[in-house]
């Protein structure tokens, strides 16, 4: 009996290790393990439970920002701070809050630091509210040659490059503008697995019908009709407004910052290159609990414009279809020239990724998720 009991214990332990080492995006419970093992740690302040999302970690701004004259990547031979010094960065104290002016470039050290194991890599993206405020936010690591990525085994500090593009903003130490998710191996789905999810009706729906696949992605289209009861199809940002404190929730009147756009005659919209728009997809997006999703924000094959700066969807997003599901809100800018969008036009591609394990917590399940079951919705800072 003792030998059988020991064998069962060993088999259970092997299965647990096997699950822990599966490839894919790391879930909530794996992030907790990384915190305990100091693969993720913080200076000046402990990492809080509120920062942990189902498949990502919210990153916090540190106590100082440097205003620099240009965006940059440090390259393989330099640290971020060495480049900041070369650019004669001007220091701004964030401990009591400070204004970051639109059109300017700032570099801010983050409170979180990494000491990753060799098999774990990181990918960052802006949080949803950051994108909806048109704040270009990208993560930089020392000696990096690309934005928003950290290589397996990286050990060192992290930085945020911040450029408010439409509104000047108020931030402070602890403000959260971007998030970081971790991958072991490749999270990409095989075509057969994606097809199975599609056939089960677990991905993108339009009027209850699954949308067709295009290769290994699912296309989504633009809603420029509204409904028979409401002709509102989007918002255009006003050019001259007050600043926005990113940490204030429901504090601002949308009419002071946005002009509503209503359907008028034909369901189409001409994008002005100097304007920023909030629009929405026709489709409802579903992300099954064992998967995450990412919207490819710029696809030249569908037009010279960009949508969805904050392109990550946590496991469980839109999974509860009892209220009709969650449409994807799009942060839209045209590139270089005016561009005409028409109702039903494909505007982006949604790519699904495998989770290494199902998260202990899902998006929207009592964790303060702001955009579950959303329709056309502005950032959480607006009442």
N, C-alpha and C positions, 0 to 999 in steps of 0.2 A: 504493500500500500504506500509506503514511504517513497519507494522508487517511482511509482506511478504519479504520486503527488508532485515529486520533484520534476518529473518529465513534463507534467502539465504546466508547472510554474515556468520552466525554461521555454516551452513552446509559446506560452502567453507573452513572455518577455521578448522573445524573438519577433513575434507578430507586432508588438508595440513599437519596437525599434524599426521594423520594416515600414510601418505606417508613418513613423516620424521622418523617415528618410525618403519618402516618395517625392518625385519631382512635381513641381508646380508652384503656385503662389502660396506663401506661408500664411496660415490662418491666425486668428486671435490668440489661441492657446500657444502656438509656436512663438508668437511675439512675446508672450509672458515668459516663456523659457529663455528667450534671448535676453530679456531684461535680467532674469535671475543670474544668467551666466555672464553678464556684463559684455555681451556682444553689442548691446545698445546701452548707453549710459548718458548721463547729463551733467553739465557743469552748473553750479550755483543753485539748482532746483531739481528735486526728484521728479521723475516721469510719473504722471498721474494716470489713473484708470480712464479718465475722460479722454485721454489722447489715443487710446486703443480703439480702433475700428475693426469690423469683422476681418478685414484683410489688409490693413494699413495702419500706420502710425502717424498721427498729426505731429508736425515739427513746429517748434516755438522759436520766435525771434529772440536774440540775445539782447544785451544792454546797450549796444551801440550800432549805428549804421554809418557807413562811409558813402558819401556822395562822390561818384566818379564820373568822368566825362564821357566814358564809353563802356559798352558791354565788352566782355572779354572771356576767354577761356585761358586758364593758366598754362596749359601745355605740360608735357612730361617732365620738364626741368624746373618747374617753379611751383610755389604754393600760391594760394589765393591772396594771402596778405602781402606777399612779395609783389604781386601784380598791382594790388591796391596802392602800395607805396610808390610804385613806378608811375601810377596815374595821379599821384598827389591827392589821394582821397581825403575828403573833408569829413571829420568825425562829427556825428550828431548823437546826443544822449537820448536814449529811448526809455530810460528808467521811469520817467514821469509822463511819457507820451510825447510824440513829435509828429509834425506834418511832413509827409513825403509828397512833394509836388509832382503833378502830372507832367509827363514828358522828360523827367529826370531819371537817371539810373543810380540805384543804390545797391550796395553790397552789405549784407547783415550776417554776422556769424550766428549760427543756430545753437541753442542750448544743448541739443542732442549730438553725441559723438558715436562713432562706430568702431568696433573691433571684430570684424566679421571672420567667420571660419571660411576656409578656402572654397567651399562649395556653394556659398550664399552670395548672391548679387542683389543690388538694390535699384529700384526704379521709382522716380518721383513724378508727381504732377500737382498742379494747383488744386486746392479744394474747390468744391462747387461754387461757393459764395465768392471766392477770389476771381474765378472766371467770369461770373455774372457782374462783377464790378469792373471788368476789363483791366485787371491788374496782371500784367505779364510777370509771372513769378517762376523762376527756374532755380534748381538746386545746382550747386557747384561743389566739387570735391577737390582737394589738393592734387596737383599734377594730372588733372583730368583733361581729356581732349574732346569731350562731349558734355552737354548739359543733361541733367536729370538722371544720371546713371552713376552707380558706384560698382567697381569691379569686385569679383569674389576675392575675399581676403583683405579688403581695404580696412585700414586702421587709421583713424584721424578725424579731424573736424569736418563739419559741413557748413555750407553757406547758402544763403538765398540771395539771388539777384532779383531786384524788384523794380519794375517800371510801371507806375500808374499811367494808364493811357487815356482815360476819359475823365476820371474824377481824382482830385487830390485826396489823399487819405490820411487818417490819423492811426498810427500803430504805436505799440509799446512793447517792452520786454514781456514775453509770454504770448503775444499775438500769434495766431496760427493761420498761415496763408497757404502752406503746401503740406503734402503728406507723402510718406515713403512706404512702399511695399517691397517685400523681399521675395526672391525666387530661388528655388533650388532646381538646377537643370533648366530644361525648356518646358514652359507651361502650355505650349501650342497644342491644339487639338488635332487629331487625325481627322481626315475628311469623313470617315465612317462614323466617328463619334459625334461630330457636328451634325451629320445627317440624322442620326438617331435622335438627338435632342430636337431637331427641327420636326421630325415626323411625330414626336410625342407632343408637339405643341408647346415646348418649354422656352422658346426664344422670343422672337418679335412678332407681334400680332397687329393686324389692321382689321377693325370691325369683327374681331373674333377669329379671323383666319390667319394662319401662319404665313409670314412673308417668305418668298423664295430666297434661297441661298445664291450668292455669287462667289464661286470659288470657296474659300474658307472664311468668308465674311457674310454678314447680313446687311443689305442696304437699307437705309432709312430715308424717308422723304419728308418734304416740308409741308406744313399746314398753312395755307394762305386763304382759307375759306372761313374759318371760325365755325359757328353753328348758326342755325336759324334764329336762336334766341340771343346770340351774342356775336357781333361782327368783329370783336377784338381779335387780332391775329399776331400782335407783337408790340414791342416798345422800341423807340429810338431815343438814345441818350441825348440830353440837352448839353450844349457846349459850355455854358457858363453857369456853374452851380457852386454851392457851398461844398466844403470838404465832407468826407464820410468817415466816421470812426468805425473801424472794422469790427470792434468788439461790442458795439451797441446793437441789440437785437430789436427789431420792430420799432426803431426810434425815428425813422424818417418818412415823410410824406412822399409817396412815389411821384406825385404831380410836380414836385419841386425839382426832380431830376430826370424825369422821363416824359416823352410825348407818346401817347398811345397811338397805335396804327390800326385802323379799321379796314375791313374789306371794302373796296370801292370799285364798282363795276366788275371788271375782270379780276379773277384771283391771282394777281401777280404783284411783284414788288421789285423796284429798281434800287439796288444797293449803291449808295454813294461811297466811294473809297474813304472819305473823311468821316464817316459815321459809324457808330457802333449800335448793333441791334440785338434785342432778345427775341427769339422766335422759338417755335416748338415743332417737333415731329408730328406727323399724323399718327404714327404707330405708337403702341404701348410696348415698352421694353420689359422683358422678364430676364432675370438672372437667377438660375437655379442655385440652391445652397452649396453645391459642390463645385461651383464655377464662379469666375469673375469675368468682367468684360471691359473692353477699352474701345473708345470711339476714335477712329483714325481721323484727326482733325483737319487735314488738308490733303485733298486728293485732286490733282490736276485733271484727272480724267472726267470729273463731273463739274469743273468750273474753276475760275480764278478767284476763289474766295476761301475763307477758313471758318470752320464752325467748331464749337466745343473745345475751348482751351483746357477745361477741366474734364479730362476724358475718361476717368476711371469709374466703373460701377461695381460696388461691393456685392458680395454674395447676398441674395435675398432682395435686391432692388427690384421693385415691381412684382414680386413673387405672389403677393396677395392680390388676386384679380377681383375680389369682391366689390371693389369700388371702381373697377374699370382699368386698373393698372397704372403704370407710371410712364408718362411720355418723357422723352428726352428734351430738355431745354437746351437751346443752341445759342452760343455766343458768337455772333456773326460779324465778320469784317470782309469787305471786298478788297482784292489786291489790285492796285495800280489804276484800274479802269472801272467805270460803272458796270454793274452786272445785273441782268434781269433774272429774277427767280420766278418760276411759275408753280402754282399749286400742284403737289404731287411729284415734283422734281426730286430726283435722288441728290442728297446733299452730303452724305457721309456714309461710312462703312463701320459696322460694329463687329469687333473681333472678340471672340470668347476665349478664355484661358482656363486651364484646369487648376483647381486648388489642390495642394498637397494633402489636405484633409478638410473635411467639413468643419467650418468654424463653430465654436461653442456659442457664438452670438451672431445673429444675422442682421442685416440692415433693416431698420424700422422696428425691431422687436425690443422696445423699451430702452433704447440707447440714445434717445434724443435726435434721431435722424430727421433732418429738416425737409427732405424732398421726396419722401415716400408717398406714393399715390398722387403725385403732382400732375398738374396740367401746365398751362403757361404760367410761370411763376418767376418773379424777380428774386433777388438775393434776400436772405433772411434779415438784412438790416432795414428793410422797408416794411412799414405797417401794412 
